[in-house]
Structure formats: C-alpha cells, structure tokens
Amino acid sequence: MLFNSIHFSIFATIVILAYFYLPKKTQKTWLLISSLYFYAVFKVPFILLLLVSIFITYYFTRLLVGTENPRLKKLYLSSSILGNLSILYFFKYIDFSFVAWNTLLGLNSCDPGYIQKWGIILPMGISFFTLQAISYTVDVHRKIIPIHKSLSEFALFISFFPQLVAGPILRAKDILPQFEGFKDFHSENFYLGMRQLSWGFFKKTILADPVANVVDIIYGNPGQYDWTMMWLAAFLHAIQLYCDFSGYSDIAIGLGRILGFHIPKNFNRPFFAINLSDLWARWHISLSSWLRDYVYISLGGNRVNPARGYFNVFITFFLSGLWHGADWAVLAWGTFHSVLIVIERYLFSFKKIKKFMESIPQYIIWIYPFFIFTFALFFFRAKPTQGMTGMEVALFMIERAFSFNQGLTINLTLPIWILLGVLFLVDLFQERKEDFFEKFHSHRLYSWLLSGFVLGICFLIYSVSISQPFVYFQF
C-alpha cells in the first residue's frame, strides 16, 4: 500500500479515527493489526517473514537476558543477529551471489558449475525491519535498554506501519517507551503532523515524480541525448532521490506525530553539507547512525591505530553501499564513496588543509560534496538496457558526459524549476536559521490553508494517475 494512493488515504483515516476512540487496552492492538494489514497488502506471504524476524529477535533476546553463562549469551546474541541477517541475505543477496559466482569464474549458462538465479522476490522493507530488530538485541546486550516483556508491543515496534517499509530505522530506546500509556488526541500533534505530511507529499508528488519522468527518459536511452543531458539526469536524479526518500520520511514522521509518537528526523538538509562525511551524516540519518553504532564502533571506531581507523571507515561506508542493493553498479557506487571518504578524512587530518577548507566561503564548499554525490549517481541509477549491463550503462553515460557529444535535449517546464527553487530556498533558510518558518507557522490559518492546498492537489493527482512507488521500497 503506497502512501501516495487513495487506498492509503482511506486506510490512514480509518486507523487514526478508530485509534483515538479505542480504550487504552486496545489502542496498541489496533495499531499492530493495522500495521500487519498494511504490510499484507503488498504481499500476504511476506507477513510470515516479518513475524519470523519478530519471533527470532524477541525470544533469543529473552534467552540472552535469562542466562549468566557468557558462552550462552554469545550464542543467543549471535543467533538473533544471524537469524535476521540470514533472512536479509536470502531474499536480497542470494541471486546476486549466484551472479557474482558466475561472473568471477567466467561461467556461461552451458558451463558446469554455472548457477541459475532463483528469481527471489524482494520483500518490502526487509532492509529496514531486519536492522531494526538487530539493533534491539544488541542494545539489550549492551544494557542500553532493558528487555521488553510484552511481545505485542515489541511486534508493534518492528512493524509500526508509518516507517515499516522505508524507515526511518527506529531504535527501541526512542520508540518503545512511547508505547506506554494511553494516547489521547491532541490538536497540536495533529497540526504539526499534517504540516509535516504536506511537506512530505509536496516533495514526493509535486517534485520527485515529475522529475523522475525526465530521469527515466534519459537513462532509458542515453545514447540519444546531448552530453548536457547526462549531467541534467544526474542532477535531477539527486533531487529526485532526496525529495522521494525525505518525502517518505516526512510522511512517516507526520503520521507518527498525529498518533502521538515522536519519530526522529531522517534528513537534515544534506545538500548543504561541507564535505562527504557531513553529507552522509545528514542523509538517511537513521542508517548512518546505525552503521556508526553497530559496525564502526564495533570494529573499534577511531580508538585504533590510524591505518585500522581508515579501514573501519571504508568497511562502514562499503556496507552502506551494499545495503542499498545487490548489483555491480551499486557496489561500485558504494566503493567510490568509501574510497573518497577515506581520502577526505586523511587529507583533513592535516591542519593546513583543514584550515584552508575553512577559509573558503561556505556556498562554494557546498558544491564539492553535492557534485561528488551527483556524479556517483551515474552508478547508482544505471539499469540494464539495450543489451548493456547496469555498469556498462553507467560507464557509457560518464564517458558521454565528458565527451561533449551532441544529441537530443529535454527542457524542464518553468513550474518545475520554480518548485525546485522553492525546495532549495526552504532548506537554505532553515540551514541558516532552523526556526525561520516557525513564525509563519504561528499563523495557523495560513499554515492550514497551505497544507490543505498541497494535500488537496496531491489527492487529485492520485485520483487520476498511477502513483509511482517510493524509490527506497526496492531496498
């Protein structure tokens, strides 16, 4: 069930209205049933997979807490982690493992030892709820949080529908305490939630989807288009990804707020970052912080010798790339970022270089990480086409982007450019002064009118067109 659909609008309205009329004992049960239904709409059998993750995590974590034997603790901890990683590996990476085996050994379909792909369907949200489950077990093991005794509340923590299929990746310490007690309707939560919803739908429906149409056309047949169109496609794809994914996060946060839950923000104006590390600290914050806490720190972080420290950084960002997809081009994208971030950290360790960078005006500094991010998207977005692999498409587009070859061009309509300008101005003003728009939002009538107008436009679009899935559903 897509957020940007009439089906979801009806679903969310029923869930919210019923939620606030139900007594305390049934509120959480209603949310759990609603969340499972929400996930079942994508594909009913996937519910079993979600439940397996929930039961594995819950019971192995209880066993972990219930023993004082260090070996058993390690066994139960490993079983919970490996159980979830096995689910993720089988459904997301098993087919790519076969492709990698065949490619590395140079095997063709007629050769002995060649392994045919199984055609495993990727379940929605598997990359999100498995990491969320792992973080729970590790946090209990580290005694960051106590064991949660209620299975139904734990199941709700894993399956909470606003963020289930595309994040943010929640931490138990942030959300489980919020499940305690009765949630009454508060007009302030409703107002702030609707405001966040409208901003999210604006980014997804009014910006990301129209921009995606242009990106798809150019990437679909890059050989026909001018070299400038290669750069336009990369630039627009960066905007599309940001609007699409941060739009989903805004909708999730808004829905959670209406229901009385505070979901942490997942984006912090990444295109105003001062370097690549800063950009990734601002982009998909819940994944970046997850990798920092459960991979980087577990490897030793920066508490080791410099060489090992750079290795830890590389592995952490490489796994971030691997998390995004099982594909050679996506792996190249992740490796590209990993190498550059290691180089960046090494160079910035010299005081003279760091001081020089700090002397450059910030609006110029912003160009560097944004350009690197945009350039790398040639690998991230490329898909097989016209007999070429995704990697070949990416390399072809990069070559064409620097060759200055002529071809067809596409002109964006003026309204799209204006709306893109609005997006960057809003982020710029908030970057300079985060509460800049709070003065405007203090005028509730104007804020309600603007939110209602945006949501009304989006509703009309959903009623007459086929909604595009959110990009991060595929991860």
N, C-alpha and C positions, 0 to 999 in steps of 0.2 A: 504494500500500500504506500504510494508515494505521498509525501507531504503536499506536493503541488498537484492535487487532484480533488475532485468533488467528493469522491468516496472518503478521503481523509477528513475533509471539512465536516461531513456529516458525523463520521466516527468521533472526531475530537469534540464536537459539540455535545454529543450524547455522553461521552466519557466524563467531560467536565461538569455538565449539569447533574448527572447522577452522582458523581463523586461528592459534591457538597451537600447533597440531600441524604446521603447514607450515614448511618451511625458509625461511631469510632471503630467498632469491631469489624465492620465490613468494608471500610474505605480501602484498606490495603489489599484485601482480597479482590475487590473490584478492579483496582489498578493492575494487579497481577493477571487476572483473567483478561482484561483489556489488552495488556501487553502481549500475552500469548496469542490472542486473536490477531493482533496487529502483525505479529511475525508470521502466523499461519497463513495469512492472506498471500504472502509471497510464494510459499510452497509448504503445504501442510507437513510433509515428512521432515522438514527442517526443524520442526518443533522438537522432535526426538533428539536431534543433535544438540540443540540448546539445553534440553533437560539433562542430557548426559554430562555436558560441561558443568551444569549446576550441581548435580549429584556427586560427581567426581570431586569437585572442589570442596563442597560442603563437608562430605564425610571424611575425606582424607585430612582435611584441616582439623576436624574434631578429633580424629585419631592422633594427629600431631600434638595437639594440646593435652590429650589424655594420657600421654606417656612421658616418663622422665628418662627413658633409655635413649642416649644420643644417637645410636645407630638406627633405632626405630623412627626417631624424629626425622633423621635424614632420609630414611626410606619413604615416609609418608609425604614429606615435603617434595621429594623428587617425583613421587607417584602423581601428586596433584599437578605439578608443573609439566611433567612429561605427558600426562594424560591430555592436558589441554593443547600442548604443542603437537601431539600426535594427531589430534583432530584437525588442527590448523594445517599441518603438513600434508595429511592425506587429501584433504579437499582442495587445498590451494596449490600445493607444490609437487604432488606425485606425478602428474602428467609432465610438468617441466623437468622433473628428474629424468624421465624417460627420454625427453628431447635432448637434454644435456648429455646423457649417456651415448645416445646415437651420434650426436654431433662431435663429441670429443674423441670418439673411437672411429669416426668417419664411416659409420654404418648406413647402408641403404636398406630399403624395405625388404629386399631379397636376400640380404646377408644374414647368416646365422648370428644370433646374439642381438639382432635388432628387436627393440621393444616398441610395440604399438601403443599409442596413447589410449587411455581408458575412457576419455571423454567425461571426466568427473565434473559435475555442475558445482560451481562455487556458491555456497550458501551466503545469503545476505548477512553482512555484519559479523562474519566469523572472525575477521582480523581484529574486531573491536571487543567482542564479549569474551574471547579467549584470553586476551591480555588483561582485561578487567578481572577475570577470575584468578589469573596467576598473581596479580598484584595483591589480591585479598589474602591468599595463602602466605605469601612472602611477608606481608605486613603483620599478620598474626604471628608468624615465626620470629620476626624481629621485635615483637612486642610493641609495635607501633599502635596497634589496635587490639582490643580483647576479642575473643571468639564470639561470634554472634550465634545465639542459641536458636533463633527462630528460622526454620527452613524456608517458610513462606516469605519472610522479609528478605532473606538472602537471595531467594529466587527473584524477587522484585528488583533487588539491587542489580542483578545481572541482566534482567530482561526489561527494565524500565523503558517503555516504548518511545519517549521523545528522543533518546540518544542511542537506542539499541543498534541500529543498522549503520550508523556513520558517526558515532561519537557525539560529544567528547567522551573519551575514555575516563570513566569515573573512578575515584578512589573511595574505598569503603569508609575511611575516616571523614570524608566530605559529605557523603550522602546517607549512610546507614543511620546516624543519629537523627537525621531529619525525618525518618520514617516513624519515629516515636511520637505518640500523642495524636490528638485529633486535629485535622486541618479544616479550619473554617474559611469561608470566603472572605477575602479582603480586597476592597476596591483598589487599594494601592498596588497590590500584586497583579490584579487584573489589568490595570492601566500600564504598568511597567512591562508586563508580559506582552500585551498587544502592541506596544511600541516596539519591542524587540522583534516580535513576529513580523510586523510590517516592514521593518528594515531588512530582515532576512528574505522575505518574499520579493522585495524590491531588487535585491542583489541577484536572486535566483531567476525570477521570472522576467523582469524587465531588462536586466543586463546580461546575465550569464547565458540564457537560452538564445537570444538573438545573436550574440557574439559567437556562440558555438556553431551556429549555422554557417557563418563565414569561415571559421576554422575548419570545419568538416569539409567544406568545398575545396579549400586549398590543399589540405592534407590528402583528400581523396584522389587528386590528380595533380601532384606538384609540378610535373614536367610541363604543364601548360602555362604556368603562371610566371610573371616577372620576378626578378630577384628580390625586388622590394616587397613582393607578396609573401616571400618566405619569412622575412623579418616581421611583417604585419601579422602573419599567422602565429609566430612565436609570441609576439607581444600580446595579441588578443587571447591566446591560449592561457597566458599567465593571468590575465584579467578574468577570463572565464573560470579558471580553477579557483581563484581567490573568491570570486562572487558566489560560485556554486557551493564550495565547501564551507566558507564562512557563513554563507546564507543558511545552509542546513544547520550549522551550529547555532546561529541566532534564533532560528525557529525552535530548535530543541530547548534552548535556554528560555525562550519566551513561553513555551508550553509548560515547562517545569515551573516557571515563576507563577503562572496563572494557578497552577495546582498547589502552590505554596512551597515549592522546592527551589533552592538556590544552586544552580548548576554553574560551575566555574567557566569563565570565558575560554575560548579555544583559539582566538586570534587577537593579536594586538598590533594592528597596522604594520604588517611585515614589510611592505614596500617602502617604509621609512626607516629601515634598518641601516646601521652604519657599517656592517660587514656581514659575511655569510653566516658566521656563528650567531650573530644577533638576529639575522633573518629567520633562522631555523628555531631560535628561541621564541620568536613571535608567531611562527606559523605552526598550526596544529600543536598547540602548547601541550595538550594532554599526552600526545605521543612523544614529543620531545622530552618532556619531564619524566615519562615512563621509562624511556630508554636511558635517561640520565640516572634515575634511581635504581633501576633493576639490571642494567647492563654495565654502564660506565662505572658506577660506584662499585659494583660487584667485581669488576675487573681490577679495581684499585684506584680508579679515577686519576687524579693528579698527585696522589700520595706515593708515587713510584718514581723511578728514575726517568729523565726526560724522554728517552727513546721508547720506553714502555708506555709512557703517558701519551705520546703521539700515536702509538699502536692502539691504545684504548679508544682514542678519539676516532681513529679510522674505522675500527670494528663497529663502534656505536653507530656512526653515520652510514656505514655499509649495510648494517642490519635495517636501518631506516629505509634504505633503498629497496632491500629485499622484501620488507614488509609491504611495500607499495605494489609489488607484482612479481609474478613468475614469468619473466620474459628477458631475453638477452638485452634488448634496448633499455628496459627499465633498470637492469643490473648495471649497464653502462652509465646510466643517469646517476644511480646511487654511488657508484665508484668515482665518477667525475667529481661529485660534491665532496666525497670523503677525502680524496687527494687534495683538493683545493683548500678545504678547511684545515687540514693538517699543515699545508704550506703556509696558509694565512696565520695560523697560531704560531708557527715557528718564526715567521717574519716579524709579527707583532711582539715577539718576546724581546726584540731589540728596542731599547728605549728611543733611539734616534728615529727609527721608522714609525714607532707609535706616536711620537711627538709630532713628526711630520704629518701623519694622517690626521691628527687632532687639529692641526693648523689649517687644514683645507675646509672651506665653507661646507656646511652640512648638506646643503641642497646639491652639491656636486658629489659628495660622498655617497648619497643615496643612489646615484646612478650605477656605481660599481656592483653592489650585491644584486640589484634588480637586473642588470644586464647579464650577469653570470647565471642567475636563476632562469631568466628568459631563454638564454642560449641553450642551457641544459635541457629545456623542454622539447627541443628537437628530438631527443632520445625518448623522453617520457611519453610523448603523444603519438609517436610514429607507430602505425599499424601496418601489417602486411597488405600490399596492394599491387595489382598489375604484375604478379609473378615475383615480387620482391618481398623479402622479409622485413620486419619492422626495423631492424638495424640498418638494412640497406636503404630503406626509405629515409631514415634519419640522416645517414651519411650523404645521400643524394641531395637532400634539402640543404644541408650545411654547405656542400660544395656549390650548389646553385646560389645560395645566399651570398657567397663571396666571389662568384664568377661574373656578376653583373649582366647575366643573360636576360634578354628581353622576353616578353610573353604577355599573357592576358593580365589585366588588373581588375580589382574589385574595389568599389568605392563604398565606404560605410555611409549610411544616411546621417544627416546632420543631427537628428534627435539622439542617435546612439552616441555620437561624440560629446554632445551636451551632457547626457546622462553619465558618461564616463568621467567627464569633468566634475560633475556633482559628487560622484563617488570619491574622487581624489581630494576634492576640497573639504568634504566632510571629514575624511581621515586626517588631512593636513591640519585642520582646525583642532581636531581632538588630540593630535600629536603635540601640538603647541600648548594646548590647554584642555585637558581631558573633560572638564566640566563645561566646556564652551556652550554646548547645546542645552545644558540644563536650564538656562534662563528661558530659552524658547519653550522647553517642555513644561516650564512652570505655568505657561499659559495653556491650561488644559484644553480649552475649546479648540485652539489652533492645532494643537498636537493630535487631538482626537480626529479632527477633520482630515488632517494629512494622512494619518494612519488608516482611517476609513476609506479614503480615496484610493490609496495604494492597494489595500486589500480588496476593494471592490473591482479595481482594474484587473488584478490577478485572478479573481474569481471568474470574471468574464472570459479571460483568456483560457482558463481551464475548461470552461463550459463549451468552448467552440474549437479547441485544438487538443492534440495528443501531447500530454506532458512528457518532457524529457526527464529520464531518471537522473538522480544526482550522481556526479562523477565518482564519488568515493564509495558508492554502493558496490563497485566492482572490486574493492579492496577488502 
